Amino acid sequence: MSKLFRAEVVSNLTLNDKNNLLTLKPLEKVLKPEPGQFYMIEVSHTYDPLLKRPFSYLRRRVAELQFLYAVRGRGTSLMKKFKEGMVINMIGPLGRGYPRPRKDCMPLLVAGGTGIAPIFSLAEELPRKAYILHGAKCRDELILMDELMGLGMESFLCTDDGSFGVKGTVADALYDFLMHKASPSNHYVIFACGPRQMLEAVARVASEKGIRGYASLEENMACGFGACLGCAVKTIHGYKRVCKEGPVFPIEDIVW
């Protein structure tokens, strides 16, 4: 099966002033994605803009793929205009996703803002209990809370301004959990996605507490399959391509 395929827009739901939920129906047989993998999505049928945009998938249904995106620039502004029935070109699934946690590990799923997308896809496929920590700047940017509650996992929500949940960052919430709520009998492993500053803070907490983890990096990409080297990040093993060797890396490997 080819990773290049066409997909029809099923819906393009506005969640709030910044975020949309895009549902696509592949028109050909496609490969099954793994949590943390991503797709390159065509935003225009013209050559302006030329490049597709990368998005981690949120949810895979029998015949549909769902993506969460924030309207930030020209590409996502064009995506906001996608209408039902429109057909676009896509490439994917691409990259390396999250490894499955070992049976003796308790997953801590840590998301910031739209970083909830790959975390949600992972949470849906976990066969065991896990904890979800989701943070955002304010209440309006806490996305998919009902869907998170529907997973049946214990969730900790926080906002920078205190407008919902605990006041503070998701890294603060992670530190508080490990200090006051974690069980000494559990072996925890972190799975995180969000803005780089948030991931760096999560990495510091993980290092201080001696916990291993994995982070999905959000970087600008041009090609999506490792040819252009535009998304390289520094690791303890040298520079690595987020689209090819990532987007998921061991959190302790990244040079922040």
PyRosetta script that sets phi, psi and omega in degrees:
from pyrosetta import init, pose_from_sequence

init()
pose = pose_from_sequence("MSKLFRAEVVSNLTLNDKNNLLTLKPLEKVLKPEPGQFYMIEVSHTYDPLLKRPFSYLRRRVAELQFLYAVRGRGTSLMKKFKEGMVINMIGPLGRGYPRPRKDCMPLLVAGGTGIAPIFSLAEELPRKAYILHGAKCRDELILMDELMGLGMESFLCTDDGSFGVKGTVADALYDFLMHKASPSNHYVIFACGPRQMLEAVARVASEKGIRGYASLEENMACGFGACLGCAVKTIHGYKRVCKEGPVFPIEDIVW")
pose.set_psi(1, 138.8)
pose.set_omega(1, 179.0)
pose.set_phi(2, -80.9)
pose.set_psi(2, 147.5)
pose.set_omega(2, 174.9)
pose.set_phi(3, -82.7)
pose.set_psi(3, -9.2)
pose.set_omega(3, 175.9)
pose.set_phi(4, -94.3)
pose.set_psi(4, 123.0)
pose.set_omega(4, -177.9)
pose.set_phi(5, -151.9)
pose.set_psi(5, 167.4)
pose.set_omega(5, 176.4)
pose.set_phi(6, -101.9)
pose.set_psi(6, 149.7)
pose.set_omega(6, 179.1)
pose.set_phi(7, -141.3)
pose.set_psi(7, 146.3)
pose.set_omega(7, 179.8)
pose.set_phi(8, -101.2)
pose.set_psi(8, 137.5)
pose.set_omega(8, 177.7)
pose.set_phi(9, -73.0)
pose.set_psi(9, 118.8)
pose.set_omega(9, 176.2)
pose.set_phi(10, -87.7)
pose.set_psi(10, -44.5)
pose.set_omega(10, 177.5)
pose.set_phi(11, -159.7)
pose.set_psi(11, 158.8)
pose.set_omega(11, 179.2)
pose.set_phi(12, -141.2)
pose.set_psi(12, 79.8)
pose.set_omega(12, -169.3)
pose.set_phi(13, -84.0)
pose.set_psi(13, 129.1)
pose.set_omega(13, 174.8)
pose.set_phi(14, -80.6)
pose.set_psi(14, 120.6)
pose.set_omega(14, -179.9)
pose.set_phi(15, -90.0)
pose.set_psi(15, -39.6)
pose.set_omega(15, 176.9)
pose.set_phi(16, -160.5)
pose.set_psi(16, -166.7)
pose.set_omega(16, -176.2)
pose.set_phi(17, -62.3)
pose.set_psi(17, -22.8)
pose.set_omega(17, -174.0)
pose.set_phi(18, -113.4)
pose.set_psi(18, -24.5)
pose.set_omega(18, -167.5)
pose.set_phi(19, -121.2)
pose.set_psi(19, 143.4)
pose.set_omega(19, 177.4)
pose.set_phi(20, -127.5)
pose.set_psi(20, 154.9)
pose.set_omega(20, 175.4)
pose.set_phi(21, -115.6)
pose.set_psi(21, 114.4)
pose.set_omega(21, -175.7)
pose.set_phi(22, -104.0)
pose.set_psi(22, 125.1)
pose.set_omega(22, 177.7)
pose.set_phi(23, -111.8)
pose.set_psi(23, 125.3)
pose.set_omega(23, -176.7)
pose.set_phi(24, -123.3)
pose.set_psi(24, 145.5)
pose.set_omega(24, 177.0)
pose.set_phi(25, -114.2)
pose.set_psi(25, 109.1)
pose.set_omega(25, 177.1)
pose.set_phi(26, -58.9)
pose.set_psi(26, 138.4)
pose.set_omega(26, -179.2)
pose.set_phi(27, -96.1)
pose.set_psi(27, -1.1)
pose.set_omega(27, 174.0)
pose.set_phi(28, -130.9)
pose.set_psi(28, 168.5)
pose.set_omega(28, 175.5)
pose.set_phi(29, -69.5)
pose.set_psi(29, 131.3)
pose.set_omega(29, -174.0)
pose.set_phi(30, -126.2)
pose.set_psi(30, 161.4)
pose.set_omega(30, 177.8)
pose.set_phi(31, -73.2)
pose.set_psi(31, 147.7)
pose.set_omega(31, 177.1)
pose.set_phi(32, -76.9)
pose.set_psi(32, 128.0)
pose.set_omega(32, 179.0)
pose.set_phi(33, -81.4)
pose.set_psi(33, 156.9)
pose.set_omega(33, 172.3)
pose.set_phi(34, -105.4)
pose.set_psi(34, 145.7)
pose.set_omega(34, -179.9)
pose.set_phi(35, -51.5)
pose.set_psi(35, 129.1)
pose.set_omega(35, -178.7)
pose.set_phi(36, 101.1)
pose.set_psi(36, -17.0)
pose.set_omega(36, 175.5)
pose.set_phi(37, -74.5)
pose.set_psi(37, 168.2)
pose.set_omega(37, -175.5)
pose.set_phi(38, -138.1)
pose.set_psi(38, 171.2)
pose.set_omega(38, 178.0)
pose.set_phi(39, -128.3)
pose.set_psi(39, 149.4)
pose.set_omega(39, 170.5)
pose.set_phi(40, -97.3)
pose.set_psi(40, 120.4)
pose.set_omega(40, -174.0)
pose.set_phi(41, -110.4)
pose.set_psi(41, 129.2)
pose.set_omega(41, 176.2)
pose.set_phi(42, -68.7)
pose.set_psi(42, 130.3)
pose.set_omega(42, -178.6)
pose.set_phi(43, -105.5)
pose.set_psi(43, -10.0)
pose.set_omega(43, -179.3)
pose.set_phi(44, -154.6)
pose.set_psi(44, 146.0)
pose.set_omega(44, 176.6)
pose.set_phi(45, -81.4)
pose.set_psi(45, -4.4)
pose.set_omega(45, 178.4)
pose.set_phi(46, -99.1)
pose.set_psi(46, -178.9)
pose.set_omega(46, 176.9)
pose.set_phi(47, -90.8)
pose.set_psi(47, 13.2)
pose.set_omega(47, -179.4)
pose.set_phi(48, -138.2)
pose.set_psi(48, 100.6)
pose.set_omega(48, 3.3)
pose.set_phi(49, -79.2)
pose.set_psi(49, 151.3)
pose.set_omega(49, -175.9)
pose.set_phi(50, -77.7)
pose.set_psi(50, -40.4)
pose.set_omega(50, -169.0)
pose.set_phi(51, -86.0)
pose.set_psi(51, 143.2)
pose.set_omega(51, 171.4)
pose.set_phi(52, -73.3)
pose.set_psi(52, 166.0)
pose.set_omega(52, -179.7)
pose.set_phi(53, -114.6)
pose.set_psi(53, 140.5)
pose.set_omega(53, -177.3)
pose.set_phi(54, -87.8)
pose.set_psi(54, 137.1)
pose.set_omega(54, 177.4)
pose.set_phi(55, -144.8)
pose.set_psi(55, 129.6)
pose.set_omega(55, 170.0)
pose.set_phi(56, -67.9)
pose.set_psi(56, 144.3)
pose.set_omega(56, 178.4)
pose.set_phi(57, -81.8)
pose.set_psi(57, 147.6)
pose.set_omega(57, -179.7)
pose.set_phi(58, -91.3)
pose.set_psi(58, -45.1)
pose.set_omega(58, -174.1)
pose.set_phi(59, -152.9)
pose.set_psi(59, 140.2)
pose.set_omega(59, 174.4)
pose.set_phi(60, -112.5)
pose.set_psi(60, 121.4)
pose.set_omega(60, 174.3)
pose.set_phi(61, -104.7)
pose.set_psi(61, -176.5)
pose.set_omega(61, -175.2)
pose.set_phi(62, -56.7)
pose.set_psi(62, -46.6)
pose.set_omega(62, -176.3)
pose.set_phi(63, -127.9)
pose.set_psi(63, 18.3)
pose.set_omega(63, -175.6)
pose.set_phi(64, -140.8)
pose.set_psi(64, 156.6)
pose.set_omega(64, 172.1)
pose.set_phi(65, -125.2)
pose.set_psi(65, 138.5)
pose.set_omega(65, 178.6)
pose.set_phi(66, -116.9)
pose.set_psi(66, 141.3)
pose.set_omega(66, -179.2)
pose.set_phi(67, -132.1)
pose.set_psi(67, 138.5)
pose.set_omega(67, 174.3)
pose.set_phi(68, -103.1)
pose.set_psi(68, 129.4)
pose.set_omega(68, 178.5)
pose.set_phi(69, -140.5)
pose.set_psi(69, 148.4)
pose.set_omega(69, 176.2)
pose.set_phi(70, -102.2)
pose.set_psi(70, 137.0)
pose.set_omega(70, 179.0)
pose.set_phi(71, -81.0)
pose.set_psi(71, 106.7)
pose.set_omega(71, -174.3)
pose.set_phi(72, -124.8)
pose.set_psi(72, -30.7)
pose.set_omega(72, -175.4)
pose.set_phi(73, -144.0)
pose.set_psi(73, -162.9)
pose.set_omega(73, -175.1)
pose.set_phi(74, -65.6)
pose.set_psi(74, -42.8)
pose.set_omega(74, -178.3)
pose.set_phi(75, -60.6)
pose.set_psi(75, -49.5)
pose.set_omega(75, -179.3)
pose.set_phi(76, -72.3)
pose.set_psi(76, -25.2)
pose.set_omega(76, 174.1)
pose.set_phi(77, -66.3)
pose.set_psi(77, -36.3)
pose.set_omega(77, 175.4)
pose.set_phi(78, -69.3)
pose.set_psi(78, -37.2)
pose.set_omega(78, 178.0)
pose.set_phi(79, -62.8)
pose.set_psi(79, -34.8)
pose.set_omega(79, -179.9)
pose.set_phi(80, -61.1)
pose.set_psi(80, -21.6)
pose.set_omega(80, 179.9)
pose.set_phi(81, -89.8)
pose.set_psi(81, -0.7)
pose.set_omega(81, 177.9)
pose.set_phi(82, -57.9)
pose.set_psi(82, 133.4)
pose.set_omega(82, 179.8)
pose.set_phi(83, -113.8)
pose.set_psi(83, 155.5)
pose.set_omega(83, 177.2)
pose.set_phi(84, -54.9)
pose.set_psi(84, 133.1)
pose.set_omega(84, 179.2)
pose.set_phi(85, 94.4)
pose.set_psi(85, -14.8)
pose.set_omega(85, 178.4)
pose.set_phi(86, -66.2)
pose.set_psi(86, 141.9)
pose.set_omega(86, 179.5)
pose.set_phi(87, -111.9)
pose.set_psi(87, 129.4)
pose.set_omega(87, -178.6)
pose.set_phi(88, -126.6)
pose.set_psi(88, 162.9)
pose.set_omega(88, 175.8)
pose.set_phi(89, -96.9)
pose.set_psi(89, 144.9)
pose.set_omega(89, -178.5)
pose.set_phi(90, -140.4)
pose.set_psi(90, 159.1)
pose.set_omega(90, 172.6)
pose.set_phi(91, -130.5)
pose.set_psi(91, 131.7)
pose.set_omega(91, 177.3)
pose.set_phi(92, 156.8)
pose.set_psi(92, 174.4)
pose.set_omega(92, 1.4)
pose.set_phi(93, -76.2)
pose.set_psi(93, 148.9)
pose.set_omega(93, -175.9)
pose.set_phi(94, -125.2)
pose.set_psi(94, 159.3)
pose.set_omega(94, 174.4)
pose.set_phi(95, 77.3)
pose.set_psi(95, -178.0)
pose.set_omega(95, 178.8)
pose.set_phi(96, -106.3)
pose.set_psi(96, 129.6)
pose.set_omega(96, -178.6)
pose.set_phi(97, -91.7)
pose.set_psi(97, -164.4)
pose.set_omega(97, 179.4)
pose.set_phi(98, -73.9)
pose.set_psi(98, 137.1)
pose.set_omega(98, 171.9)
pose.set_phi(99, -71.0)
pose.set_psi(99, 152.6)
pose.set_omega(99, 177.6)
pose.set_phi(100, -74.5)
pose.set_psi(100, 134.5)
pose.set_omega(100, -179.6)
pose.set_phi(101, -65.7)
pose.set_psi(101, 144.7)
pose.set_omega(101, 176.3)
pose.set_phi(102, -64.6)
pose.set_psi(102, 158.6)
pose.set_omega(102, -176.9)
pose.set_phi(103, -64.5)
pose.set_psi(103, -24.1)
pose.set_omega(103, -178.8)
pose.set_phi(104, -92.5)
pose.set_psi(104, 9.6)
pose.set_omega(104, -178.2)
pose.set_phi(105, -109.7)
pose.set_psi(105, 146.1)
pose.set_omega(105, 174.1)
pose.set_phi(106, -104.8)
pose.set_psi(106, 114.0)
pose.set_omega(106, -176.9)
pose.set_phi(107, -72.2)
pose.set_psi(107, 134.9)
pose.set_omega(107, 169.8)
pose.set_phi(108, -111.8)
pose.set_psi(108, 109.6)
pose.set_omega(108, -176.0)
pose.set_phi(109, -96.0)
pose.set_psi(109, 116.3)
pose.set_omega(109, -171.0)
pose.set_phi(110, -120.0)
pose.set_psi(110, 120.1)
pose.set_omega(110, -175.6)
pose.set_phi(111, -131.2)
pose.set_psi(111, 142.6)
pose.set_omega(111, 173.8)
pose.set_phi(112, -122.6)
pose.set_psi(112, 122.6)
pose.set_omega(112, 178.2)
pose.set_phi(113, 59.1)
pose.set_psi(113, -132.3)
pose.set_omega(113, -178.9)
pose.set_phi(114, -72.1)
pose.set_psi(114, -3.1)
pose.set_omega(114, 172.1)
pose.set_phi(115, -63.3)
pose.set_psi(115, -6.7)
pose.set_omega(115, 177.0)
pose.set_phi(116, -66.8)
pose.set_psi(116, -20.6)
pose.set_omega(116, -174.7)
pose.set_phi(117, -58.7)
pose.set_psi(117, -60.8)
pose.set_omega(117, 179.7)
pose.set_phi(118, -68.1)
pose.set_psi(118, -28.1)
pose.set_omega(118, 177.1)
pose.set_phi(119, -66.0)
pose.set_psi(119, -40.1)
pose.set_omega(119, 178.9)
pose.set_phi(120, -65.1)
pose.set_psi(120, -42.2)
pose.set_omega(120, 179.7)
pose.set_phi(121, -63.0)
pose.set_psi(121, -34.8)
pose.set_omega(121, 176.8)
pose.set_phi(122, -70.3)
pose.set_psi(122, -45.4)
pose.set_omega(122, -178.1)
pose.set_phi(123, -58.8)
pose.set_psi(123, -39.0)
pose.set_omega(123, -179.0)
pose.set_phi(124, -63.7)
pose.set_psi(124, -25.4)
pose.set_omega(124, -175.1)
pose.set_phi(125, -102.1)
pose.set_psi(125, -2.8)
pose.set_omega(125, 179.4)
pose.set_phi(126, -74.4)
pose.set_psi(126, 129.8)
pose.set_omega(126, -178.6)
pose.set_phi(127, -85.4)
pose.set_psi(127, 3.1)
pose.set_omega(127, -174.5)
pose.set_phi(128, -135.7)
pose.set_psi(128, 176.0)
pose.set_omega(128, 178.7)
pose.set_phi(129, -64.1)
pose.set_psi(129, 146.2)
pose.set_omega(129, 175.1)
pose.set_phi(130, -151.5)
pose.set_psi(130, 165.4)
pose.set_omega(130, 175.9)
pose.set_phi(131, -112.4)
pose.set_psi(131, 138.2)
pose.set_omega(131, 178.8)
pose.set_phi(132, -114.2)
pose.set_psi(132, 127.2)
pose.set_omega(132, 174.4)
pose.set_phi(133, -117.8)
pose.set_psi(133, 117.5)
pose.set_omega(133, -174.6)
pose.set_phi(134, -125.9)
pose.set_psi(134, 125.2)
pose.set_omega(134, -179.2)
pose.set_phi(135, -127.5)
pose.set_psi(135, 157.2)
pose.set_omega(135, 177.8)
pose.set_phi(136, -156.7)
pose.set_psi(136, 173.4)
pose.set_omega(136, -179.4)
pose.set_phi(137, -68.1)
pose.set_psi(137, -38.8)
pose.set_omega(137, -178.3)
pose.set_phi(138, -151.1)
pose.set_psi(138, 174.9)
pose.set_omega(138, -176.8)
pose.set_phi(139, -56.5)
pose.set_psi(139, -42.7)
pose.set_omega(139, -176.5)
pose.set_phi(140, -62.9)
pose.set_psi(140, -20.5)
pose.set_omega(140, -178.5)
pose.set_phi(141, -99.2)
pose.set_psi(141, 3.5)
pose.set_omega(141, 170.6)
pose.set_phi(142, -84.2)
pose.set_psi(142, 108.7)
pose.set_omega(142, -168.6)
pose.set_phi(143, -104.5)
pose.set_psi(143, 147.6)
pose.set_omega(143, 171.9)
pose.set_phi(144, 60.6)
pose.set_psi(144, 37.1)
pose.set_omega(144, -178.7)
pose.set_phi(145, -64.4)
pose.set_psi(145, -39.9)
pose.set_omega(145, 179.4)
pose.set_phi(146, -63.6)
pose.set_psi(146, -41.4)
pose.set_omega(146, 179.0)
pose.set_phi(147, -64.2)
pose.set_psi(147, -38.5)
pose.set_omega(147, 177.1)
pose.set_phi(148, -63.0)
pose.set_psi(148, -43.7)
pose.set_omega(148, 179.0)
pose.set_phi(149, -62.3)
pose.set_psi(149, -33.2)
pose.set_omega(149, -178.7)
pose.set_phi(150, -68.8)
pose.set_psi(150, -15.3)
pose.set_omega(150, 178.8)
pose.set_phi(151, -75.0)
pose.set_psi(151, -16.9)
pose.set_omega(151, 177.8)
pose.set_phi(152, 77.3)
pose.set_psi(152, 14.5)
pose.set_omega(152, 177.4)
pose.set_phi(153, -100.2)
pose.set_psi(153, 152.3)
pose.set_omega(153, 179.2)
pose.set_phi(154, -71.1)
pose.set_psi(154, 127.3)
pose.set_omega(154, -175.7)
pose.set_phi(155, -117.5)
pose.set_psi(155, 145.1)
pose.set_omega(155, 175.1)
pose.set_phi(156, -124.1)
pose.set_psi(156, 116.5)
pose.set_omega(156, -176.8)
pose.set_phi(157, -108.3)
pose.set_psi(157, 143.2)
pose.set_omega(157, 179.9)
pose.set_phi(158, -148.9)
pose.set_psi(158, 155.2)
pose.set_omega(158, 177.2)
pose.set_phi(159, -135.6)
pose.set_psi(159, 145.9)
pose.set_omega(159, -179.4)
pose.set_phi(160, -59.7)
pose.set_psi(160, -37.0)
pose.set_omega(160, -176.3)
pose.set_phi(161, -94.9)
pose.set_psi(161, -0.2)
pose.set_omega(161, 179.1)
pose.set_phi(162, 76.6)
pose.set_psi(162, 13.6)
pose.set_omega(162, -178.2)
pose.set_phi(163, -74.0)
pose.set_psi(163, -14.2)
pose.set_omega(163, 174.1)
pose.set_phi(164, -157.6)
pose.set_psi(164, 143.0)
pose.set_omega(164, -179.8)
pose.set_phi(165, 66.4)
pose.set_psi(165, -153.5)
pose.set_omega(165, -179.4)
pose.set_phi(166, -81.2)
pose.set_psi(166, 140.8)
pose.set_omega(166, 177.8)
pose.set_phi(167, -77.3)
pose.set_psi(167, 128.5)
pose.set_omega(167, 179.7)
pose.set_phi(168, 139.0)
pose.set_psi(168, 178.4)
pose.set_omega(168, -179.8)
pose.set_phi(169, -85.6)
pose.set_psi(169, 167.2)
pose.set_omega(169, 179.1)
pose.set_phi(170, -69.7)
pose.set_psi(170, -26.6)
pose.set_omega(170, 173.9)
pose.set_phi(171, -67.1)
pose.set_psi(171, -37.9)
pose.set_omega(171, 174.3)
pose.set_phi(172, -61.4)
pose.set_psi(172, -43.1)
pose.set_omega(172, -179.4)
pose.set_phi(173, -64.4)
pose.set_psi(173, -38.0)
pose.set_omega(173, 178.0)
pose.set_phi(174, -64.6)
pose.set_psi(174, -44.5)
pose.set_omega(174, 179.3)
pose.set_phi(175, -61.7)
pose.set_psi(175, -44.1)
pose.set_omega(175, 179.8)
pose.set_phi(176, -63.2)
pose.set_psi(176, -40.7)
pose.set_omega(176, 178.9)
pose.set_phi(177, -61.4)
pose.set_psi(177, -46.6)
pose.set_omega(177, -177.1)
pose.set_phi(178, -68.7)
pose.set_psi(178, -28.9)
pose.set_omega(178, -179.5)
pose.set_phi(179, -80.5)
pose.set_psi(179, -38.2)
pose.set_omega(179, -167.5)
pose.set_phi(180, -122.0)
pose.set_psi(180, -19.2)
pose.set_omega(180, -174.1)
pose.set_phi(181, -118.0)
pose.set_psi(181, -17.3)
pose.set_omega(181, -176.8)
pose.set_phi(182, -69.4)
pose.set_psi(182, 146.0)
pose.set_omega(182, 177.8)
pose.set_phi(183, -91.9)
pose.set_psi(183, 131.9)
pose.set_omega(183, 179.3)
pose.set_phi(184, -61.2)
pose.set_psi(184, -21.6)
pose.set_omega(184, -177.3)
pose.set_phi(185, -83.3)
pose.set_psi(185, -10.3)
pose.set_omega(185, -177.8)
pose.set_phi(186, -94.6)
pose.set_psi(186, 144.2)
pose.set_omega(186, 173.4)
pose.set_phi(187, -104.1)
pose.set_psi(187, 107.4)
pose.set_omega(187, -172.7)
pose.set_phi(188, -90.5)
pose.set_psi(188, 150.2)
pose.set_omega(188, 172.2)
pose.set_phi(189, -138.7)
pose.set_psi(189, 137.5)
pose.set_omega(189, -174.3)
pose.set_phi(190, -97.1)
pose.set_psi(190, 137.5)
pose.set_omega(190, 171.2)
pose.set_phi(191, -125.6)
pose.set_psi(191, 116.5)
pose.set_omega(191, -169.8)
pose.set_phi(192, -130.8)
pose.set_psi(192, 154.0)
pose.set_omega(192, 170.7)
pose.set_phi(193, -156.6)
pose.set_psi(193, 141.4)
pose.set_omega(193, 179.6)
pose.set_phi(194, 163.2)
pose.set_psi(194, -169.3)
pose.set_omega(194, 178.0)
pose.set_phi(195, -60.1)
pose.set_psi(195, 152.1)
pose.set_omega(195, -175.9)
pose.set_phi(196, -57.2)
pose.set_psi(196, -41.6)
pose.set_omega(196, 180.0)
pose.set_phi(197, -61.0)
pose.set_psi(197, -39.6)
pose.set_omega(197, 177.4)
pose.set_phi(198, -65.4)
pose.set_psi(198, -44.6)
pose.set_omega(198, -179.3)
pose.set_phi(199, -63.9)
pose.set_psi(199, -37.3)
pose.set_omega(199, 177.5)
pose.set_phi(200, -62.6)
pose.set_psi(200, -41.7)
pose.set_omega(200, 178.2)
pose.set_phi(201, -65.9)
pose.set_psi(201, -40.2)
pose.set_omega(201, 177.3)
pose.set_phi(202, -63.6)
pose.set_psi(202, -39.5)
pose.set_omega(202, 178.8)
pose.set_phi(203, -62.7)
pose.set_psi(203, -37.1)
pose.set_omega(203, 178.4)
pose.set_phi(204, -65.6)
pose.set_psi(204, -42.2)
pose.set_omega(204, 178.2)
pose.set_phi(205, -63.4)
pose.set_psi(205, -44.1)
pose.set_omega(205, 179.9)
pose.set_phi(206, -60.4)
pose.set_psi(206, -42.9)
pose.set_omega(206, -180.0)
pose.set_phi(207, -64.9)
pose.set_psi(207, -44.0)
pose.set_omega(207, -179.2)
pose.set_phi(208, -62.8)
pose.set_psi(208, -36.4)
pose.set_omega(208, -176.8)
pose.set_phi(209, -93.7)
pose.set_psi(209, -0.1)
pose.set_omega(209, 178.5)
pose.set_phi(210, 67.9)
pose.set_psi(210, 35.9)
pose.set_omega(210, -178.1)
pose.set_phi(211, -111.0)
pose.set_psi(211, 133.8)
pose.set_omega(211, 176.3)
pose.set_phi(212, -83.7)
pose.set_psi(212, 160.8)
pose.set_omega(212, 179.9)
pose.set_phi(213, -169.0)
pose.set_psi(213, -178.6)
pose.set_omega(213, -178.8)
pose.set_phi(214, -136.8)
pose.set_psi(214, 138.7)
pose.set_omega(214, -178.8)
pose.set_phi(215, -124.8)
pose.set_psi(215, 134.9)
pose.set_omega(215, 173.0)
pose.set_phi(216, -95.2)
pose.set_psi(216, 118.0)
pose.set_omega(216, -174.9)
pose.set_phi(217, -87.5)
pose.set_psi(217, 139.6)
pose.set_omega(217, 176.2)
pose.set_phi(218, -101.5)
pose.set_psi(218, 104.1)
pose.set_omega(218, -179.7)
pose.set_phi(219, -129.3)
pose.set_psi(219, 151.9)
pose.set_omega(219, 173.7)
pose.set_phi(220, -67.2)
pose.set_psi(220, 137.3)
pose.set_omega(220, -179.0)
pose.set_phi(221, -129.7)
pose.set_psi(221, 147.5)
pose.set_omega(221, 177.4)
pose.set_phi(222, -104.8)
pose.set_psi(222, -52.8)
pose.set_omega(222, -175.3)
pose.set_phi(223, -98.7)
pose.set_psi(223, -40.7)
pose.set_omega(223, 179.9)
pose.set_phi(224, 92.3)
pose.set_psi(224, -5.0)
pose.set_omega(224, -178.7)
pose.set_phi(225, -136.0)
pose.set_psi(225, 22.5)
pose.set_omega(225, 167.2)
pose.set_phi(226, 94.6)
pose.set_psi(226, 3.4)
pose.set_omega(226, -174.9)
pose.set_phi(227, -83.2)
pose.set_psi(227, -34.7)
pose.set_omega(227, -169.9)
pose.set_phi(228, -91.5)
pose.set_psi(228, -17.1)
pose.set_omega(228, 179.8)
pose.set_phi(229, 64.5)
pose.set_psi(229, 16.2)
pose.set_omega(229, -176.6)
pose.set_phi(230, -75.7)
pose.set_psi(230, -13.0)
pose.set_omega(230, -176.0)
pose.set_phi(231, -114.5)
pose.set_psi(231, 22.1)
pose.set_omega(231, -176.9)
pose.set_phi(232, -67.8)
pose.set_psi(232, 140.7)
pose.set_omega(232, 176.3)
pose.set_phi(233, -127.9)
pose.set_psi(233, 154.9)
pose.set_omega(233, -177.9)
pose.set_phi(234, -84.8)
pose.set_psi(234, 129.7)
pose.set_omega(234, 176.0)
pose.set_phi(235, -126.5)
pose.set_psi(235, 174.1)
pose.set_omega(235, 178.4)
pose.set_phi(236, -69.7)
pose.set_psi(236, -9.7)
pose.set_omega(236, 177.8)
pose.set_phi(237, -107.1)
pose.set_psi(237, 18.3)
pose.set_omega(237, -176.9)
pose.set_phi(238, 99.3)
pose.set_psi(238, -173.3)
pose.set_omega(238, -179.9)
pose.set_phi(239, -76.6)
pose.set_psi(239, 137.0)
pose.set_omega(239, -179.9)
pose.set_phi(240, -128.8)
pose.set_psi(240, 147.7)
pose.set_omega(240, 179.2)
pose.set_phi(241, -85.2)
pose.set_psi(241, 125.1)
pose.set_omega(241, -178.4)
pose.set_phi(242, -63.7)
pose.set_psi(242, -36.2)
pose.set_omega(242, -176.6)
pose.set_phi(243, -75.5)
pose.set_psi(243, -21.6)
pose.set_omega(243, -174.1)
pose.set_phi(244, -110.5)
pose.set_psi(244, -59.9)
pose.set_omega(244, 177.7)
pose.set_phi(245, -77.9)
pose.set_psi(245, -18.7)
pose.set_omega(245, 176.6)
pose.set_phi(246, -112.8)
pose.set_psi(246, -152.8)
pose.set_omega(246, 11.1)
pose.set_phi(247, -77.8)
pose.set_psi(247, -7.7)
pose.set_omega(247, -178.8)
pose.set_phi(248, -94.9)
pose.set_psi(248, 127.3)
pose.set_omega(248, 177.6)
pose.set_phi(249, -129.0)
pose.set_psi(249, 154.3)
pose.set_omega(249, 167.5)
pose.set_phi(250, -57.0)
pose.set_psi(250, 130.8)
pose.set_omega(250, -171.5)
pose.set_phi(251, -64.3)
pose.set_psi(251, -26.6)
pose.set_omega(251, -179.7)
pose.set_phi(252, -80.5)
pose.set_psi(252, -9.0)
pose.set_omega(252, -179.9)
pose.set_phi(253, -84.8)
pose.set_psi(253, -20.5)
pose.set_omega(253, -175.0)
pose.set_phi(254, -78.9)
pose.set_psi(254, 133.1)
pose.set_omega(254, 171.9)
pose.set_phi(255, -89.3)
pose.set_psi(255, 102.2)
pose.set_omega(255, -173.4)
pose.set_phi(256, -78.7)
pose.dump_pdb("model.pdb")
